[in-house]
Amino acid sequence: MIRVLLIAALIFLIARAFWRVVDGIMEGVSGARTGGSRAQGRAVKLARDPVCGTHVPINASVALTVGGTTHYFCSEACRDLFRKAS
């Protein structure tokens, strides 16, 4: 009896892994998420800090506009260093 339960559990796990692989292939081909359990995240636009090279979200960065160009910084310290170098 225990052997039958173990074989059934093994078959279930193999079938589940197979369908997850098929789901991943379909997602990759179509570009759409097929699994309902994964949350759809929103894309966040990142900018590279010109001083330290850190990528920061634009909406959470410290901005400085110089000569019509807006630069985004991870902190006020990086912004101040950039300002001194300009």
Stockholm file with secondary structure:
# STOCKHOLM 1.0

chainA/1-86         MIRVLLIAALIFLIARAFWRVVDGIMEGVSGARTGGSRAQGRAVKLARDPVCGTHVPINASVALTVGGTTHYFCSEACRDLFRKAS
#=GR chainA/1-86 SS CHHHHHHHHHHHHHHHHHHHHHHHHHHHHHSSCCCTTSCCCCCCCEEECTTTCCEEEGGGSEEEEETTEEEEESSHHHHHHHHHHC
#=GC SS_cons        CHHHHHHHHHHHHHHHHHHHHHHHHHHHHHSSCCCTTSCCCCCCCEEECTTTCCEEEGGGSEEEEETTEEEEESSHHHHHHHHHHC
//
